[in-house]
């Protein structure tokens, strides 16, 4: 989670809260299934990932 906080310039608590809301919104049980759901919904930017 610390990597995420550095990338988005938010506190660890804020990131945790955002993840919790996204899990509740999507019905995801864990962060892995949240990632799968994000990909399914087209929320991920593949070009951004390639630049890293």
N, C-alpha and C positions, 0 to 999 in steps of 0.2 A: 504494500500500500504506500510505502514511502516514495517509491518511484513515481506513482501517480500524483502524489502531492507535490512533488518537485516539478512535474510536467505542467500541471494546471495552476500552480501557485495558490493552493488552498490548504487549509489545515487538515490533518489526518481525520479529525472529527467531522469536518465538513464533507470530505470525500466519503467517509463511512455513512453519513446520513444520506448523501445522494445515491449511493449504491443501494441502501435499504429501500429508498423510495422507488428506484428502478426495479428492484426485485419484486416489490409489492405490485407495481404497475403491470409487470409482465407475468407475474405468477412464478417466477424463477425461484427454485429452492436454494441455489447457491451461486457463487460467482461464476463458476464454469457454465452452468445452464443460462445465466444471465448473458454471458459472452455469446453463447450459441443463439440465444434469442435476439441479441443485438445484430448479429450477422444476418439472421433470417429476416429481420425487419429493415435491413439496409442502413443501419445506423453507423456502420463502420466505414472509415475512409481508407480503402486499400492503398491508394496512392500515398497517403501520409505514412502508412506503415512501411512502404518501400523506401521512403526517404530516410528512415531511421537506421 
